[in-house]
Amino acid sequence: MDVTVATIALARGDDAERMLAAMASLAEQGWYACVGDGGSSPEFVDRLRAMGHHVEQPGRGLRGQMEAAFEAAAERGTHVLYLESDKVNFARTRVRVTIRQYRARGLDYAVAGRTRRLWETFPLPQLEIERAQCALMGEVLGTAGDWIGGPALLPSSHVATLAESRFYGSDQHGWGVPWFLLGRAWANGLRVGIVKTATGVDPSARNEFNPGYRLYQANSILGCFYEGAGITYDWRGPTGQREAARPAGQR
């Protein structure tokens, strides 16, 4: 089992140091990462490359970052581990245990979920939004649990199904990419499950809750999950009209 990390980055302010710490820890443990970067400084990108990581700056916003990271990682190993690059504790302590649990459970697609104790470290409004998403996903997948924890481990061959998304190659709904893959894994008969290896909220991020952004993120995640699962989702744009996929760069 040859695991390559897929992650995204856009270094701004204090985030840059968290990202560099997480990426340095991965490199020290021998993990190779493919980074979809959203326009960080040349100095930041050079530091990632000096650690041995592969960096692409594809444009198309977060969607382009996600697709570039997943596809580059899939070319380099048998499995892809997706994680967010500022999750220092997960990078330092949870990668190997996530892989061990994935193998022990015989899963094809694993989401790293949180224990109840760690779940409760997040802001209450965020939890209520995520609780609703988890309930809806769990109803489809037939298993209740934390499907929104973030990190995911999957076969590299499954990444090719991204091209089946209506939003593939566009600049839309980047946050939904991992959850499209989850929904499509379930629809294709892969064995999906939760391994409880996700971490709690970083103390520096406890006051970062933004309700508007979280709701926007939730819409992308849930809609892309439903699309992957083959279930109709009523996409609506800001005017209330049904949303159609736009070509990359079109606003």
KAHUZI-V624615 format. One record per backbone hydrogen bond with DSSP energy under -1.0 kcal/mol. CO is the residue of the C=O (numbers start at 1). NH is the residue of the N-H. Records with the same first field share a line. If there is no record, write none. Layout:
# KAHUZI-V624615
CO->NH ; NH
This chain:
# KAHUZI-V624615
2->78 ; 79
4->81
5->34
6->83
7->36
9->38
12->15
13->16
14->18
15->19
16->20
17->21
18->22
19->23
20->24
21->25
22->26
23->27
24->28
25->29
26->31
27->30
32->5
33->54
34->7
35->56
36->9
41->45
42->46
43->47
44->48
45->49
46->50
47->51
48->53
49->52
54->35
56->37
60->64
61->65
62->66
63->67
64->68
65->69
66->70
67->71
68->72
69->73
70->74
71->75
73->76
78->156
79->4
80->154
81->6
82->152
84->87
86->88
87->91
88->92
89->93
90->94
94->98
95->99
96->100
97->101
98->102
99->103
100->104
101->105
102->107
109->193
110->153
111->195
113->198
115->119
116->120
118->121
119->122
123->127
124->128
125->129
126->130
127->131
128->132
129->133
130->134
131->135
132->136
133->137
134->138
135->139
136->140
137->141
138->142
145->147
151->112
152->82
153->110
154->80
155->158
156->159
158->161
159->162
160->163
161->164
162->165
165->168
167->170
174->177
176->180
177->181
178->182
179->183
180->184
181->185
182->186
183->187
184->188
185->190
186->189
191->108 ; 109
193->111
195->113 ; 197
202->205
205->208
210->214
211->215
212->216
213->217
214->218
215->219
216->220
217->221
218->222
219->223
220->224
221->225
222->226
223->227
224->228
225->229
226->231
227->230
233->235
235->243
237->240
241->237
247->250
